[in-house]
């Protein structure tokens, strides 16, 4: 809903009540990320990873923070740790690393998209995930096609207003229309 301060205060309170809970630690770092307080997010996520070093979601979120700070090598290393924790093969990880070394962060995301599309031929891949990858690559039409599919499937896209990977879609009239249909403030 865009109430950044209230969101931070709510999760800080939960974190104070249960400071070693994986979920409260993860969500605190994620909320800092969503409100674009990247330095605080990095600090919190590192603390979480000290407690839960195998947490794929925390490695991913740390990568997002690094990416937004222009620390692309560090971002990719965290994304690869997340992918490894999610079961990616050594070959897939090596391919993604080479894509980054060859073509930068866009090459990395293109390889992630290719892998996700391949996965979708053998099982379910959330259209919201595909939308985010297309948006990161600046491919707005397929990003919106997948957001529409996510909307129809009632996929988990309730945070589309604040997800960093969708930032470049906000100025498109289709984004405002989707928010309106979802009953979210524009």
LINBELFEN-V596656 format. One record per residue. N is the residue number from 1. RES is the residue in one small letter. SS is DSSP state (hx for helix, st for strand, lp for the rest). PSI is psi in radians with two decimals (999 if undefined). BURIAL is b if it has 9 or more other ideal C-beta (glycine too) atoms within 8 Angstrom, else e. Layout:
# LINBELFEN-V596656
[[N	RES	SS	PSI	BURIAL] [N	RES	SS	PSI	BURIAL]]
This chain:
# LINBELFEN-V596656
[[1	x	lp	-0.07	e] [2	x	lp	0.28	e] [3	x	lp	1.30	e] [4	x	hx	-0.89	e] [5	x	hx	-0.73	e] [6	x	hx	-0.69	e] [7	x	hx	-0.79	b] [8	x	hx	-0.78	b] [9	x	hx	-0.70	e] [10	x	hx	-0.80	e] [11	x	hx	-0.53	b] [12	x	hx	-0.74	b] [13	x	hx	-0.79	e] [14	x	hx	-0.72	b] [15	x	hx	-0.69	b] [16	x	hx	-0.61	e] [17	x	hx	-0.50	e] [18	x	lp	1.30	e] [19	x	lp	-0.24	e] [20	x	lp	0.04	e] [21	x	lp	2.28	e] [22	x	hx	-0.78	b] [23	x	hx	-0.77	e] [24	x	hx	-0.63	b] [25	x	hx	-0.81	b] [26	x	hx	-0.81	b] [27	x	hx	-0.63	b] [28	x	hx	-0.83	b] [29	x	hx	-0.71	b] [30	x	hx	-0.71	b] [31	x	hx	-0.74	b] [32	x	hx	-0.73	b] [33	x	hx	-0.83	b] [34	x	hx	-0.53	b] [35	x	lp	0.18	b] [36	x	lp	0.51	e] [37	x	lp	1.23	b] [38	x	hx	-0.67	b] [39	x	hx	-0.74	e] [40	x	hx	-0.64	e] [41	x	hx	-0.79	b] [42	x	hx	-0.80	b] [43	x	hx	-0.82	e] [44	x	hx	-0.75	b] [45	x	hx	-0.67	b] [46	x	hx	-0.70	b] [47	x	hx	-0.73	b] [48	x	hx	-0.76	b] [49	x	hx	-0.45	b] [50	x	hx	-0.60	e] [51	x	hx	-0.64	b] [52	x	lp	1.27	b] [53	x	lp	-0.33	e] [54	x	lp	0.12	e] [55	x	lp	1.85	b] [56	x	hx	-0.74	b] [57	x	hx	-0.63	e] [58	x	hx	-0.65	b] [59	x	hx	-0.73	b] [60	x	hx	-0.85	b] [61	x	hx	-0.64	b] [62	x	hx	-0.70	b] [63	x	hx	-0.74	b] [64	x	hx	-0.77	b] [65	x	hx	-0.83	b] [66	x	hx	-0.72	b] [67	x	hx	-0.77	b] [68	x	hx	-0.29	b] [69	x	lp	0.07	e] [70	x	lp	0.25	e] [71	x	lp	1.23	e] [72	x	hx	-0.70	b] [73	x	hx	-0.78	e] [74	x	hx	-0.67	b] [75	x	hx	-0.85	b] [76	x	hx	-0.69	b] [77	x	hx	-0.72	b] [78	x	hx	-0.70	b] [79	x	hx	-0.70	b] [80	x	hx	-0.65	b] [81	x	hx	-0.70	b] [82	x	hx	-0.83	b] [83	x	hx	-0.73	b] [84	x	hx	-0.74	b] [85	x	hx	-0.44	b] [86	x	lp	0.04	e] [87	x	lp	0.18	e] [88	x	lp	2.52	b] [89	x	lp	2.82	e] [90	x	hx	-0.66	e] [91	x	hx	-0.77	e] [92	x	hx	-0.74	b] [93	x	hx	-0.74	b] [94	x	hx	-0.69	e] [95	x	hx	-0.75	b] [96	x	hx	-0.71	b] [97	x	hx	-0.76	b] [98	x	hx	-0.69	e] [99	x	hx	-0.70	b] [100	x	hx	-0.81	b] [101	x	hx	-0.58	e] [102	x	hx	-0.73	e] [103	x	hx	0.23	e] [104	x	hx	-2.86	e] [105	x	hx	-0.58	b] [106	x	hx	-0.67	e] [107	x	hx	-0.70	b] [108	x	hx	-0.84	b] [109	x	hx	-0.60	b] [110	x	hx	-0.70	b] [111	x	hx	-0.67	b] [112	x	hx	-0.75	b] [113	x	hx	-0.80	b] [114	x	hx	-0.77	e] [115	x	hx	-0.73	b] [116	x	hx	-0.69	b] [117	x	hx	-0.72	b] [118	x	hx	-0.77	e] [119	x	hx	-0.60	b] [120	x	hx	-0.30	b] [121	x	lp	-0.24	e] [122	x	lp	-0.10	e] [123	x	lp	-3.10	e] [124	x	lp	2.29	e] [125	x	lp	2.18	b] [126	x	lp	2.27	b] [127	x	hx	-0.46	b] [128	x	hx	-0.63	b] [129	x	hx	-0.82	b] [130	x	hx	-0.70	b] [131	x	hx	-0.76	b] [132	x	hx	-0.72	b] [133	x	hx	-0.78	b] [134	x	hx	-0.72	b] [135	x	hx	-0.73	b] [136	x	hx	-0.54	e] [137	x	lp	-0.01	b] [138	x	lp	0.26	e] [139	x	lp	1.52	e] [140	x	hx	-0.72	b] [141	x	hx	-0.92	e] [142	x	hx	-0.47	b] [143	x	hx	-0.82	b] [144	x	hx	-0.60	b] [145	x	hx	-0.73	e] [146	x	hx	-0.60	b] [147	x	hx	-0.69	b] [148	x	hx	-0.75	b] [149	x	hx	-0.74	b] [150	x	hx	-0.72	b] [151	x	hx	-0.79	b] [152	x	hx	-0.65	e] [153	x	hx	-0.07	e] [154	x	lp	0.68	e] [155	x	lp	2.85	b] [156	x	lp	1.45	e] [157	x	lp	0.42	b] [158	x	lp	-0.28	e] [159	x	lp	0.34	e] [160	x	lp	-0.46	b] [161	x	lp	-0.44	b] [162	x	lp	-0.11	e] [163	x	lp	2.13	b] [164	x	hx	-0.61	b] [165	x	hx	-0.25	b] [166	x	hx	0.07	b] [167	x	hx	-0.70	e] [168	x	hx	-0.01	e] [169	x	hx	-0.25	b] [170	x	lp	-0.57	e] [171	x	lp	-0.16	e] [172	x	lp	2.32	b] [173	x	hx	-0.47	e] [174	x	hx	-0.52	e] [175	x	hx	-0.82	b] [176	x	hx	-0.68	b] [177	x	hx	-0.75	e] [178	x	hx	-0.77	b] [179	x	hx	-0.77	b] [180	x	hx	-0.82	b] [181	x	hx	-0.51	e] [182	x	hx	-0.14	b] [183	x	lp	0.40	e] [184	x	lp	2.58	b] [185	x	lp	2.56	e] [186	x	lp	999	e]]
